[in-house]
Amino acid sequence: MSAPANCPLASVLAQRLRDEREQLVHRWLDRIADRVALSPNQIFPTEELLDHIPLLIDGIADYLEHPVEEITTDVPVIAKAMELGELRHEQGSTAHQVLREFEILGGVLFTYLSRIADEIDEPCTRGELLACAQRVFRAIAVIQQFCTDHFLRRAEERVQHREEQLRRFSRSVSHELKNRIGAANGALSMLHDDWFVEDEGKRKRFLSIASRNVSAMAETLDGLIELARLDVGRPVTRNTLLPDAAAEVKRQLRDFAEARGVKVELSDSLPWVEVPAAAVELALSNYISNAVKYRDPAKNLHWVQVDGEVRQGAGKAELVVRVRDNGLGVPEEARSKLFERFFRAHAGTATDEEGSGLGLSLVREMIESVGGRTWAEFPKEGAVFAFSLPAPGG
């Protein structure tokens, strides 16, 4: 069924869609926000994106007025549909949510067209009216198809990437645990030899080796449990104020820091903004404890400072938190691997402390799961470990 390309009703309906596109897009946005766990600012997080979303409406209007056999990828509206699919993938939406959005769009447009159809004084047969409806339906379906196809391609790429990560991770953790078990078993077996009974110094040494390796395995398993929880999906956490989260971490690490002569300071510049408590406390705990571990023994004063700011950039605001110290810093050859799983920058050095090498990778996973990023900076003295999060209202 197809109405003539010059159907007068189709032309008028198409123009009305163009004239009301801003209102229709906002109506669509409001309907989506009512049904998903995202604020309107998150659904279309920038004004630039929101401004060009009306091209979807323009594309539907164009097809209504001038139908063609196929809507090809070189049509601007298809590029915008694919861009929307990319955005929804980055936001962690599901395919069902994407499909539901276009169902809502169809409902908004057909409700609007049904309301204004009787107001248009143009000759039109019932067949032509049904053909106009069919054109609108087809245009929405094609846009939905391109948006969803791009979303699913990106989702498949992520699955493949995660599978490769899992294979590499499984090899790494198997190697790590095998080495730890071997070291612990070797030390314990030596303790059964009769000649160790009278050598208290050697007995304590091998007990220490076994104990350190068992403790490291326990820490590794704790990390694996945390990673498994993260891999289920984005963690649902309570929010807290950033200074309160920092104060809680400082309280938890107080004895640890004091025992090593390190002073932990929280800057007055920490913004009073809400943050996801679990992610921020995990990041600060790891950053501060690493700074305490790798203090510089050649210095009389050891300190760690936590500061933060909200800054504008690329049309959006972000919260940046930094943990600075005057410790040993990070060897240059180790800097590019800092946030990799099982990597330890000071492994095998005289200043090496026991650890699993999972801490910074856990920070990265957790911060990225709530839309942030992590990095390190290397001044002349010490080191700076930082993370950023989307600022509330930004």
C-alpha angles and dihedrals in degrees: 000000000000133000118220114276089242095050103151093215092052091053093049093046090049092052092048089053090052092047093051098035096114092053092044092051092050090048089052090048092051091049091051093047089054090059107038136057093249132098118234089254089058095046090058101013098184134046089230092059093044090049095057097041088086086072085080088063090045091053092052091048091050092052091047091054099037111022119196133187094250136018103220131206093252091068109104093230091061091055089053091048090053090047089054089051089052091050093049090050091052090049091055097245121160126240088248090058092050092051090046091054091059091045086056091047090053090050093050094049097044091047090052095045092047090053096051099036094087091050093061114091100206128125109252134160123222089250092055091048091053090047090054090052090049091053092052091048092049094048091052091046093052093047089047090050094054093044093049095042091054091046091051093047090054091046090052091050089052092050091050091048092049091048091053090047089051092052092050091044093050090053091048097048092045090053092046095050093043091055093047093048091048093051093047093046091047092052093046093048090054090056090064092063113104095226090065093062095080097037103081094175094056092042091056091045094055092042087055091050091052093045094049093050094046090049091049090051090051090051090049091051091049088053091049091052090051092048091049089054091050093048092058089072142283108334117244106226140169119253125236137173114274096236089051092051091049092048091052092052091047089052092050093050097039098104092041092053096042092051088059096042096248122143115214114204129189114208121231085228093076103121118238095237131131117258135176100271100211095049096045095043091049092050095046093044092054095042094048096043090050090050090051093047094051100044115147109257090200091067128079095211123051121187143169121197128195119200137159147183142187111236135181123233140151092002096306139079126240135188113232121195123186132191111202128187141173094225134119095299123212125298109249093237091056100049099089093055101045097115097042119114115265093005115134117187095206098036112145096011127118090255095050117133127194116271143133099239090235099104101087093039088054089051091051093048093048097044093046090049089064094046100267138113138224134215144154132234127204117211123176091271127041122329142280122221115190145176135187134206133188105273116240108264091010 
